């Protein structure tokens, strides 16, 4: 069974009217030199009996050290990442100071094979990006969530049901 994650795509409108989203960069030695295609919305795994939106709010707070700003959560849908993980996401309008981000940490053997355990932040930084720049920075499998946000903000009010944004199987 595929692992499941839930996340919050925080968005705001800048002073010049540009729609911006908050993305996080993963911490640890594997991601330290990666940028394009490495960023993500704050998200984390949840168990099948856990409410996905509650899990998304919990993971946001754990990874960024701040609660999700108050406001309605707009369902953006579910996407499938390259490794098969399913990510369901909601958009929340709000602001957050990226310089105030304090992430939880994880421990791993580093350098690999050394027998030495080191602690790393799960998220090493967060930044606001316009949608075009966010599209270049975010993990490929999460890009449809940016499109879903743009469509949700441009169209009629979304429902509480999250649409499935995974590509449909090709016929023939």
C-alpha positions in Angstrom: 0.0 0.0 0.0 1.3 3.5 -0.9 2.4 5.8 1.9 0.0 8.8 2.4 0.9 12.3 3.3 -1.2 15.4 4.0 -0.1 19.0 3.6 -1.0 22.6 3.7 -0.1 25.0 0.9 0.0 28.4 2.5 -0.6 31.3 0.1 -0.8 35.1 0.2 -1.1 38.0 -2.2 2.0 40.2 -2.2 1.9 44.0 -2.2 2.1 44.1 -6.0 -0.8 41.6 -6.3 1.2 38.5 -7.0 0.0 35.2 -5.7 2.7 33.6 -3.6 3.0 30.2 -1.9 5.2 29.1 1.0 7.5 26.2 0.2 10.0 24.4 2.4 13.4 23.0 1.6 14.3 19.6 3.1 17.1 19.5 5.6 19.9 17.0 5.9 22.9 16.1 3.8 21.1 14.6 0.8 19.3 17.8 0.0 21.9 20.4 0.9 23.0 21.1 -2.7 19.7 20.5 -4.4 17.3 23.4 -5.2 15.2 23.1 -8.4 12.7 20.3 -8.0 13.6 19.8 -4.3 11.1 22.0 -2.5 7.8 20.9 -1.0 4.7 22.1 0.7 4.8 21.4 4.4 3.4 17.8 4.7 3.8 14.5 6.5 2.6 11.0 6.7 -0.6 10.0 8.4 -2.3 6.7 9.3 -5.4 5.5 7.6 -7.7 6.2 10.6 -6.3 9.8 11.1 -8.1 12.8 9.7 -5.9 14.0 6.8 -6.6 17.7 7.4 -5.7 17.4 11.1 -2.5 15.5 10.1 -1.7 18.3 7.6 -2.1 21.0 10.3 0.1 18.9 12.7 2.8 18.4 10.2 2.8 22.1 9.2 3.4 23.0 12.9 6.1 20.4 13.4 8.0 21.3 10.3 7.8 25.0 10.5 7.5 25.5 14.2 4.4 27.6 13.8 0.7 26.7 13.6 -1.3 27.0 10.4 -2.8 30.5 10.3 -6.5 30.7 11.0 -8.8 30.5 8.1 -10.7 28.1 5.9 -8.9 25.2 4.2 -9.6 24.8 0.5 -9.3 21.2 -0.8 -6.7 21.0 -3.6 -6.8 17.3 -4.3 -4.4 14.4 -4.2 -1.3 13.8 -6.2 1.1 10.9 -6.6 4.8 11.5 -6.3 7.4 9.6 -8.3 8.1 7.2 -5.5 4.4 6.4 -5.3 3.6 8.4 -2.2 0.1 9.9 -2.3 -0.2 13.5 -1.1 -3.5 15.2 -0.3 -3.4 18.9 0.2 -5.3 22.0 1.3 -4.7 25.6 0.7 -4.9 28.2 3.5 -4.5 31.9 3.1 -2.2 33.5 5.6 1.3 34.9 6.2 4.3 33.5 7.9 7.8 34.9 8.4 10.2 32.4 6.8 13.0 33.6 9.1 11.1 32.5 12.1 10.9 28.8 10.9 12.2 26.4 13.5 11.9 22.8 12.3 11.8 19.5 14.2 14.8 17.3 13.7 15.7 13.8 12.7 18.8 11.6 13.4 20.7 9.6 10.9 24.1 8.0 10.4 26.4 10.5 8.7 28.6 10.1 6.9 27.0 6.9 5.8 28.9 3.9 7.1 30.7 5.9 9.7 28.7 4.7 12.7 28.3 8.3 13.8 24.8 9.6 14.4 24.0 13.2 13.6 20.9 15.3 14.0 19.5 17.4 11.2 16.5 19.7 10.8 13.7 18.2 8.8 13.4 21.6 7.1 16.4 23.8 6.6 14.5 26.9 5.3 11.2 28.1 3.9 10.6 30.8 1.3 7.7 32.6 -0.5 7.6 32.1 -4.2 5.3 33.4 -7.0 3.6 30.5 -8.8 6.0 30.4 -11.8 9.1 30.2 -9.6 7.3 27.8 -7.2 6.7 25.5 -10.2 10.4 25.4 -10.9 11.3 24.7 -7.3 8.6 22.3 -6.1 8.9 18.5 -6.5 7.5 17.5 -9.9 4.7 15.4 -8.4 3.4 18.3 -6.4 3.2 20.8 -9.3 -0.5 20.0 -10.0 -1.3 21.4 -6.6 -0.1 24.8 -7.7 -2.4 24.6 -10.7 -5.2 23.5 -8.4 -4.6 26.5 -6.2 -4.6 28.9 -9.1 -7.9 27.3 -10.4 -9.5 27.4 -7.0 -8.8 31.0 -6.5 -9.9 31.9 -10.0 -13.1 29.9 -10.1 -16.2 29.2 -8.0 -15.8 28.3 -4.3 -14.3 24.8 -4.0 -16.1 22.0 -2.1 -14.8 20.2 0.9 -14.1 17.1 -1.2 -10.6 16.9 -2.6 -10.4 15.9 -6.3 -8.0 13.3 -7.5 -5.2 15.1 -9.4 -3.2 12.1 -10.3 -2.8 11.5 -14.0 -5.4 9.1 -15.4 -4.1 5.9 -17.0 -3.6 6.1 -20.7 -6.0 4.0 -22.8 -5.0 1.9 -25.8 
